[in-house]
């Protein structure tokens, strides 16, 4: 979340004329994040004050966004706490403001929990919610190719290879190949709608309970287990790249209760936990090695350490 597009009171009042949400009281830009412009907006209606989040989409265009608008509404209708576009008087949720696609969404309350403060209880809570998310989205009627999926990492791993050490070139190539081999013989690994970016800073907590899952704009169709692996690598890792077994066990057991693992899942877990680490290692390497990149930099070695640990210490899914 960040502020790339500046808005004034007139901009917001013009947008609000299409809605029955009330009158503008105040607004404030939300700092942080790297993709969209976000504002908290306070409105008053019939004497009651309510809070919303206005998002202006800076990267996704109007043609790409219906997938995400429909998905968030679908999940919300099935009691998954995610932001969704509130519809105007004509039933339209996806609007346009300052030549950007825009949506007004409910504001969720809670706290982000720092990575070093995550406990087994936090991990169990997100495991349960992610399993419920996957079950709720099982019959979702739209499909989407991941923006940074298999075709992306095949291409980008080749393009970036000349900038890497021989050792890192081989590590990337090996992981791309391992996933390709799995993809050719996927057994009964369940495919469905995934969040695609469920790092700890995309979740709000109240105590140890999840109050909202945020930022679904990397959602796509993929292996459900890959989504779980993204969570395990981020939520259960230590600074040295090792995996905290207590946190991972809590995560996996809670997820399994919401969506039981298949035998194919059990066979694929060791590979997909590496694939998830490789994918985010690569996406961090690209801007890190580009001297002209204006993207917010994150340390790629964090994911490389996790990848190496996963390769040397594969874990197993619980019964």
Backbone torsions as a table, in degrees:
resi	resn	phi	psi	omega
1	UNK	NA	134.3	-177.7
2	UNK	-159.5	178.2	178.2
3	UNK	-122.1	101.0	176.5
4	UNK	-102.3	-32.4	-179.4
5	UNK	-109.3	120.1	-178.5
6	UNK	-83.7	134.4	179.0
7	UNK	-119.0	153.5	172.2
8	UNK	-121.5	179.6	-175.5
9	UNK	-60.7	-38.3	-179.2
10	UNK	-64.2	-39.7	178.1
11	UNK	-58.3	-47.0	-177.1
12	UNK	-69.0	-41.7	179.3
13	UNK	-63.0	-36.4	177.9
14	UNK	-63.4	-43.5	178.3
15	UNK	-63.5	-42.3	-174.1
16	UNK	-69.0	-17.3	178.2
17	UNK	-62.4	-20.7	179.9
18	UNK	-84.0	-10.2	-172.7
19	UNK	-115.0	165.7	173.0
20	UNK	-111.3	41.8	-174.7
21	UNK	-94.7	-12.7	-180.0
22	UNK	117.5	-169.2	-176.9
23	UNK	-102.0	149.5	-178.4
24	UNK	-69.7	131.5	174.5
25	UNK	-104.7	-50.1	-179.4
26	UNK	-160.8	165.6	175.9
27	UNK	-151.0	154.4	-177.0
28	UNK	-152.5	131.3	177.1
29	UNK	-67.4	146.1	179.1
30	UNK	-103.5	119.5	-179.4
31	UNK	-86.0	160.5	177.2
32	UNK	101.2	162.1	-179.0
33	UNK	81.0	-179.7	-170.9
34	UNK	-135.5	-6.2	-168.8
35	UNK	-111.0	-48.9	-171.0
36	UNK	-119.6	163.5	170.7
37	UNK	-92.8	131.5	-178.4
38	UNK	-132.9	140.9	176.1
39	UNK	-130.4	139.8	162.4
40	UNK	-80.3	132.3	175.4
41	UNK	-126.7	135.2	178.5
42	UNK	-106.9	128.2	-179.2
43	UNK	-124.8	155.1	176.3
44	UNK	-126.6	134.7	178.8
45	UNK	-144.0	128.2	-179.6
46	UNK	52.5	37.5	177.4
47	UNK	82.1	-4.9	-179.1
48	UNK	-104.1	133.3	-179.8
49	UNK	-97.5	133.6	-179.6
50	UNK	-133.6	153.3	-176.5
51	UNK	-111.5	141.0	178.5
52	UNK	-137.5	169.2	172.5
53	UNK	-119.5	127.3	174.0
54	UNK	-102.0	125.3	178.4
55	UNK	-114.2	130.4	170.0
56	UNK	-108.7	124.8	-173.9
57	UNK	-86.5	118.1	-173.5
58	UNK	-92.8	-23.7	-176.0
59	UNK	-113.3	-45.6	179.5
60	UNK	-74.1	139.9	-180.0
61	UNK	-96.1	175.9	-173.3
62	UNK	-63.0	-28.0	-178.3
63	UNK	-77.7	-28.9	-179.1
64	UNK	-81.0	-26.5	-167.3
65	UNK	-73.4	-27.8	-179.4
66	UNK	-55.0	-33.9	176.8
67	UNK	-55.6	-48.9	-176.4
68	UNK	-71.6	-38.1	178.0
69	UNK	-62.2	-46.4	179.9
70	UNK	-66.1	-41.2	-179.1
71	UNK	-62.6	-47.0	-177.8
72	UNK	-63.7	-38.8	177.3
73	UNK	-66.0	-42.4	179.3
74	UNK	-58.2	-47.8	-178.2
75	UNK	-67.3	-43.2	179.2
76	UNK	-60.8	-40.6	178.1
77	UNK	-62.1	-21.5	-179.9
78	UNK	-107.0	24.4	169.9
79	UNK	68.2	29.6	169.4
80	UNK	-97.9	124.0	-173.5
81	UNK	-79.7	91.0	177.7
82	UNK	-130.6	152.4	174.1
83	UNK	-63.8	142.1	177.0
84	UNK	-139.7	154.5	-177.6
85	UNK	-75.5	119.4	176.3
86	UNK	-72.9	134.4	-176.0
87	UNK	-83.6	145.9	177.0
88	UNK	-81.3	-170.0	-176.6
89	UNK	-61.4	-22.8	-178.8
90	UNK	-100.0	11.4	178.9
91	UNK	78.1	20.9	-178.3
92	UNK	-106.2	125.9	179.2
93	UNK	-99.9	-32.7	-178.5
94	UNK	-89.7	111.4	-175.5
95	UNK	-109.5	-173.7	177.2
96	UNK	-137.0	134.1	-178.4
97	UNK	-147.9	130.7	-178.2
98	UNK	52.3	40.3	179.9
99	UNK	61.2	27.2	176.7
100	UNK	-125.0	143.4	168.5
101	UNK	-61.2	144.5	-174.8
102	UNK	-146.8	155.7	176.9
103	UNK	-149.5	140.5	171.5
104	UNK	-97.5	129.2	-175.2
105	UNK	-128.5	156.0	174.2
106	UNK	-61.6	149.9	174.4
107	UNK	-93.9	129.0	176.7
108	UNK	-100.3	149.4	-177.6
109	UNK	-113.3	147.2	-179.4
110	UNK	154.0	-173.4	-176.9
111	UNK	-124.6	144.4	167.1
112	UNK	-76.8	140.1	178.1
113	UNK	-106.1	126.3	179.8
114	UNK	-62.6	152.0	-175.4
115	UNK	-58.6	-39.2	-178.6
116	UNK	-75.1	-10.0	179.9
117	UNK	-100.7	-0.9	-179.1
118	UNK	-69.3	134.9	-178.7
119	UNK	-115.0	169.5	173.0
120	UNK	-55.7	-32.0	179.6
121	UNK	-66.9	-42.3	175.5
122	UNK	-61.1	-42.5	-177.1
123	UNK	-68.0	-37.5	175.8
124	UNK	-64.2	-39.0	-178.6
125	UNK	-64.5	-44.5	-178.9
126	UNK	-73.7	-30.5	175.1
127	UNK	-61.3	-44.6	178.0
128	UNK	-61.9	-46.8	-177.2
129	UNK	-66.1	-41.0	179.8
130	UNK	-65.1	-40.9	176.5
131	UNK	-61.0	-42.6	177.9
132	UNK	-65.8	-38.3	176.0
133	UNK	-57.2	-49.7	-177.5
134	UNK	-64.4	-38.8	178.4
135	UNK	-68.1	-42.9	-179.5
136	UNK	-62.9	-33.7	-177.2
137	UNK	-91.5	4.2	-174.8
138	UNK	-57.2	-37.7	-177.7
139	UNK	-103.4	14.4	178.5
140	UNK	-60.4	134.9	-165.2
141	UNK	-89.0	-4.5	178.9
142	UNK	-108.3	149.2	177.6
143	UNK	-119.8	154.3	178.5
144	UNK	-150.6	133.0	172.5
145	UNK	-73.9	131.1	179.2
146	UNK	-61.3	135.7	179.4
147	UNK	-62.0	-36.9	179.3
148	UNK	-122.5	57.9	179.6
149	UNK	-99.9	-152.6	-170.8
150	UNK	-59.0	-41.3	-178.1
151	UNK	-69.4	-35.7	177.0
152	UNK	-64.5	-49.3	-176.1
153	UNK	-73.1	-25.4	171.3
154	UNK	-61.4	-49.2	-176.9
155	UNK	-67.7	-50.0	-173.7
156	UNK	-68.9	-31.5	178.1
157	UNK	-66.7	-31.7	176.1
158	UNK	-73.7	-42.1	-177.9
159	UNK	-66.2	-34.5	-175.2
160	UNK	-88.2	-13.0	-174.5
161	UNK	-51.9	-43.2	-178.6
162	UNK	-61.6	-18.4	-179.1
163	UNK	-91.0	-3.0	-173.6
164	UNK	-107.7	161.5	172.5
165	UNK	-68.4	160.8	178.1
166	UNK	-58.8	-38.8	179.9
167	UNK	-62.5	-45.8	-179.4
168	UNK	-70.7	-34.1	174.8
169	UNK	-58.6	-46.7	-178.6
170	UNK	-65.4	-39.6	-179.9
171	UNK	-61.9	-46.9	178.1
172	UNK	-62.1	-47.0	-178.4
173	UNK	-61.0	-41.7	-179.7
174	UNK	-61.7	-42.7	-176.6
175	UNK	-72.0	-36.5	175.5
176	UNK	-62.2	-42.6	179.8
177	UNK	-66.0	-42.4	-179.7
178	UNK	-60.2	-41.4	179.2
179	UNK	-69.2	-40.7	178.6
180	UNK	-58.4	-40.3	179.4
181	UNK	-66.9	-39.4	176.8
182	UNK	-65.1	-41.9	-177.2
183	UNK	-65.3	-29.8	178.7
184	UNK	-73.0	-25.3	-179.7
185	UNK	-134.7	71.2	-170.0
186	UNK	-78.0	-0.8	-179.3
187	UNK	51.4	-132.8	179.6
188	UNK	-114.0	44.9	172.6
189	UNK	-73.8	124.7	-174.4
190	UNK	-73.6	134.8	176.2
191	UNK	-107.3	138.9	178.9
192	UNK	-170.4	-158.3	-179.6
193	UNK	-85.3	126.3	-179.8
194	UNK	-116.0	154.8	174.9
195	UNK	-69.8	-47.6	173.0
196	UNK	88.1	-10.1	-176.6
197	UNK	-156.5	41.8	-171.3
198	UNK	-85.9	62.3	172.3
199	UNK	-76.1	163.5	-173.4
200	UNK	-60.2	-27.7	-178.9
201	UNK	-81.5	4.1	174.0
202	UNK	-104.7	20.1	-179.7
203	UNK	-134.4	139.9	172.3
204	UNK	-106.2	141.1	178.5
205	UNK	-120.9	147.5	162.3
206	UNK	-118.8	106.8	-169.4
207	UNK	67.6	-124.2	176.6
208	UNK	-108.9	16.5	177.5
209	UNK	-105.1	138.2	177.9
210	UNK	-71.7	126.0	176.7
211	UNK	-101.4	-20.2	177.4
212	UNK	-167.4	145.0	170.0
213	UNK	-106.5	125.2	-171.7
214	UNK	-110.9	170.7	168.2
215	UNK	53.7	71.3	-179.2
216	UNK	-92.1	19.3	-170.7
217	UNK	-85.2	10.0	166.5
218	UNK	-112.3	9.3	179.5
219	UNK	-60.7	148.2	-177.3
220	UNK	-165.8	-178.6	174.8
221	UNK	-95.7	126.5	-177.4
222	UNK	-168.4	-174.6	175.9
223	UNK	-66.8	124.9	178.3
224	UNK	-59.3	-35.0	-178.1
225	UNK	-66.7	-29.2	176.2
226	UNK	-63.2	-40.1	177.4
227	UNK	-61.1	-44.4	178.7
228	UNK	-64.2	-36.8	179.4
229	UNK	-65.2	-37.9	176.1
230	UNK	-58.0	-45.7	179.7
231	UNK	-64.1	-47.6	-177.5
232	UNK	-59.4	-42.0	-178.1
233	UNK	-66.2	-34.6	-178.4
234	UNK	-87.5	-47.0	-172.5
235	UNK	-78.4	-21.4	-172.3
236	UNK	-115.6	9.2	-176.1
237	UNK	-94.3	153.0	173.1
238	UNK	-99.8	164.5	-178.7
239	UNK	-56.8	-27.0	-179.9
240	UNK	-85.1	2.9	179.0
241	UNK	92.9	-8.7	177.6
242	UNK	-73.0	160.4	-178.9
243	UNK	-103.8	127.7	176.0
244	UNK	-74.7	109.9	-173.0
245	UNK	-65.3	-32.3	-180.0
246	UNK	-66.3	-44.8	178.5
247	UNK	-66.3	-42.5	-178.7
248	UNK	-66.1	-39.6	178.5
249	UNK	-61.9	-42.2	178.6
250	UNK	-63.1	-42.8	178.1
251	UNK	-59.9	-52.2	-173.3
252	UNK	-68.4	-39.2	179.6
253	UNK	-65.2	-42.2	-179.5
254	UNK	-67.2	-39.8	177.8
255	UNK	-63.0	-44.8	-177.5
256	UNK	-60.7	-31.4	178.3
257	UNK	-70.8	-31.2	179.5
258	UNK	-84.3	-39.7	176.2
259	UNK	-138.1	98.9	-176.2
260	UNK	-58.3	139.2	179.3
261	UNK	-68.8	147.1	172.6
262	UNK	-93.3	167.2	175.9
263	UNK	-63.3	-35.4	176.2
264	UNK	-62.4	-38.7	175.8
265	UNK	-58.1	-45.9	-176.8
266	UNK	-62.1	-38.7	-179.6
267	UNK	-72.0	-29.3	-173.0
268	UNK	-93.9	-14.0	-170.9
269	UNK	-56.7	-46.3	-176.6
270	UNK	-60.7	-37.1	179.6
271	UNK	-74.9	-46.3	-175.3
272	UNK	-69.0	-28.4	175.2
273	UNK	-67.0	-30.7	173.5
274	UNK	-75.2	-41.5	179.7
275	UNK	-58.2	-43.7	-179.1
276	UNK	-62.8	-40.2	177.8
277	UNK	-66.9	-41.8	179.6
278	UNK	-61.4	-43.7	-176.9
279	UNK	-59.9	-43.2	-178.2
280	UNK	-83.0	-25.3	170.2
281	UNK	-60.6	-47.4	-178.8
282	UNK	-64.0	-44.2	-177.3
283	UNK	-67.9	-23.5	175.0
284	UNK	-84.7	-32.1	179.7
285	UNK	-63.4	-40.1	-172.3
286	UNK	-58.7	-54.8	177.8
287	UNK	-70.6	-28.8	-179.8
288	UNK	-61.4	-37.0	-177.4
289	UNK	-93.4	-3.5	179.6
290	UNK	-97.9	108.2	-176.6
291	UNK	-64.5	-20.2	-178.6
292	UNK	-97.8	2.6	-177.0
293	UNK	-69.5	136.2	175.4
294	UNK	-103.3	4.0	-179.0
295	UNK	-72.2	147.4	175.8
296	UNK	-62.2	126.3	-174.1
297	UNK	-89.7	137.6	172.6
298	UNK	-125.7	144.4	-173.0
299	UNK	-64.6	114.2	179.6
300	UNK	-69.3	-25.7	-177.8
301	UNK	-64.2	-23.9	176.7
302	UNK	-58.3	-45.0	-179.9
303	UNK	-77.1	-30.9	176.9
304	UNK	-63.9	-41.0	178.4
305	UNK	-62.6	-41.0	177.7
306	UNK	-64.0	-42.6	179.2
307	UNK	-59.9	-47.2	-179.6
308	UNK	-62.8	-40.0	178.4
309	UNK	-64.8	-43.4	-179.7
310	UNK	-61.5	-38.8	179.3
311	UNK	-66.2	-38.3	-176.3
312	UNK	-86.3	-21.5	-174.7
313	UNK	-136.2	65.1	-177.9
314	UNK	-62.7	138.2	177.7
315	UNK	-100.3	171.9	-179.5
316	UNK	-123.9	151.2	175.9
317	UNK	-77.5	146.6	-179.7
318	UNK	-73.0	159.4	177.1
319	UNK	-74.0	NA	NA
